[in-house]
Amino acid sequence: MKAKIVKILKQNKNKYISGETISNELNVTRTSIWKYISSLRKDGYVIDSASRKGYKLISYPDILDIELLEEKLSTNHIGKNIYYYDTVDSTNIEAKNVALDEDNGAVIIAEEQTKGRGRLGRDWISPKYKGIWMSIILKPDIPPEDAPKITQIAAAAVSKAFDNIDIKNKIKWPNDIVINKKKVCGILTEMSGEIGRLKYIIIGIGINANLDEEDLTYNIKEIATSIKIENGSIVNRENLIVDILEKFEYLYEDFLETKSLNKTLDICCEKSALLGKVVYLVKGEERFKVRALDLDSEGRLIVEDKLGNKQTIISGEISVRGLENYV
C-alpha cells in the first residue's frame, strides 16, 4: 500500500493532493492513509501536509526501482527472478533460506542489511538506500572445489562495471574492489553441497555506493570508502546493478562453457592491486611478507618469499594486506 501511495504522490509532485482523493483511489479509509503517510515519513520521505489541501511530496530517499531495473536487464538467466526487500538481516542468509527451491540466477536485493557479513565473519555496514546489497543464487554443474572461482568472476564483473562509469578501481585478490587503496566492494561466496556435488552457490556482493563519511564507523575509515566519497557524485544504483549482472552472466557462462577462467583472469590480472607488490599474507595473528607474482590458471595467487621460494595460495583462511595501507 505504501508503494501505491508513493506512486500517487510522485505523480502529483509539487502540488497537494487530498487524503480523500488518495483514499478513494485506493479504496481505504483516510485514517489508513494518514497512518501510511506517517510510516513513509519514518522511512525518510519528506511529505508536507496542510489542512484542506492534503499531502505534498517534498523529497524522498533514493529507493531502488526494481521494475525499471528489470526492464533494463537483458540477461538470459541472471536476475530473471529478483526478490526485493526493504530490510533483511543479510541477503546471503535470505538467499540460503530459499536457494533449494529457487531457480538458477535468482537475485536477492535489499535496501538495508542489519547483519551484513564479509569474509572470515567480518561485519559489513549496510545503511539504508545508500549501497548495493545483493546475492545471486547459482546452481552450476561444477565440482565443489571450483566454487571459489566464481568469486573472481564476480570481482571482474564489478570492476568492469565500475570502469563503465569512469570509476578507477583495482581488484584486491580474491574478492575486494578498491578505490584509492580503500575497500569499496566485498564479495562473499558461500556454498552447499555434498561429496562431489554442489547444491548451490551464493554470491553476495556488497558495494558502498552512496555512503557518506558519517556512515563509516571510526574503525573502518582507514580501510573503507564509498564511490560517492571518492567520486563526489551519487551513483545510479539501478544502472550499476544491471551492468554488474550482465557482465557477471557473460563471464560466468563463458566459464561454464569453456571450463576456463581465461577471460576473467585477463581482467583480474590487468586490474590487480597486488601483482608486482610486496604484501603481507595474514593468517590469524601471523604475517608473512611476500611478493605477489601472478595468478595461475585456477585463479590462485602465486607469491615469492624473500628467499626466492614460490608458493601458490588458495584464499581460504588467508588474507592479503598492504605493507602500510589496506592494499
Phi, psi and omega in degrees: 000321180299322180296322179292321178294317178301317180300316179296316180297320179293322179295336181246028183301145181075009173213157181279146173227132188289151175299326180295318179297316180295316182295323178293320181293325183260357178059045174227169182284159177295329176297319178297319179299316179301318180295319179293322177298317178299320179293320179296323177298322177294333179280356178110000177282134175261109185236118178276147176227142181219139179302134179069001177249317180111223187239144176225129180281120180267310178204166182210155181291162181281081182270137179298135175261093186293325178298317178295318179301314181295325178295323182282333188288130182240028180282165176274320185229314186293121178085008176292331170244115178242129179246120188250133180231146173289309181220134171224165173293312178199136179294329176294318178297315179297319179297318179295329180295331185245357191302318184297329182261357185264160177283155173302132177093359177297145184235133175255125179233137178228150175283336184208142171243134178266342179223047178297143183227151173247195178296153177060026175077011181288148178289152176229116180291129186224070183293156187291135174067011187240348183229183172245111180239104184212157178225141180249132177264123182236147178225065184280153175269074179225158177293150182306327182292346178272353183304319180300340179296331181295332177302315183287331173298315179296317180298318179296320180295315180296315182300315180292326176294322175298318179304321184294340176248025174059038174258107180292127186211164176228157177258121174263108183309137358258354198220012182240147169249132183238148173233128182050043175069015177237147184286131178236344180213137175234147181236129182239117180256127177229150184219161173227134181190186176224183186303117176078000184216133176269139170271314177194162172236138174247124176253108178265130181237120178243123183235123173282087185279292187245028177293145174263168181307319184289348177282342182265124179293156187302328186280351179243357183297334180286338184241348185236155178207189175225164177298318181298316180299317185279329186258343176078010180216158181281137180271139171283105188292323180300313182297320181293318178299314180302313182295319179297313182296321179292317179291324177297313181300318180301311182289322181294314180292326176296319178298315181294324183284317186264347186060027183228147176262013190306312182295320178294315184291330174302318179289314183297324178286316179300322185259009186297137175270355188248321191301130182090354183255154170273127185222172173260135164268128185243123175226107185064236180266358183268144176229135180233126181274126181218167171255129178279121186260313189192174169248135178277181186295344178264002180085011179275151183273127177262125182232165180225131179273180186293344178268000180089005178281131180258147174213158180254129186253127170264136188307298175040241183263010182258135174247161178239135179226150174287165182292327181239319181254188177300324177212000000 
